[in-house]
């Protein structure tokens, strides 16, 4: 497995990953105008740790430096039974939290650590101000974030289609169509 974020002696060393959103993020967090500690911070996590809770408020963007996390959401079944299925796993070089980046609203899912790892947490308000002051970098980042959201939406649509088909077959409704 490749590691796009090689951490050594307190500094991130970047490699090409094919995940183009990393390039603008790398540029931003290495800029002295976007200081570590105030605009972004590095966080370690342990396996089974909750990183984000569905429904909590937050405007941070997270980039996984190492490790694997699982995105989950609560689903209410019949008789008020609840389950929390995994939506997807994210690994080194991937990001999450982008939906709440520019607006305050509750988190749409929880994120749990599958393995030990490390991530970068970027403050959304500081990032917004930085992007206003650096529009070329902002354009590249937003273009890549838009691509990530489109890719995730396409995957979600395929999952919904599969689940819908499964439900029709499970209840033999497809025989009546």
C-alpha angles and dihedrals in degrees: 000000000000121000113212093182109054106185116206132160095345095308131100116233114200131215132183111270108167087248098111095191087075093068097063091040090052090051092049099048092045091053113102087220088067102053125199111244095029104044099021140004139193117241130190121211135193128221111277093017118138108235098177132010122217109249096024120125120247145138101196126123115215127206118191112230094178137352137035130278131188123222111215137175135195116252122191114217130189116304090027092285112156131208131180107213123188112254096190144327120243124201143187112326096019126111140213138183094059095128092066095039100106103021135047110243135127118283111262096215144014123248120211128184114246093184136010112278151131135256142182116238113204119198108237097211093050090045091052091053091046092051091050089054094043105040097170092055089041092054092051092048095046091047090054093044089051089053091051092050091048091050092050092047091052090051090048091051091052090050091049091050090050093048092046090052091046090051092050092050094043091055093037090237091133089070089067097050 
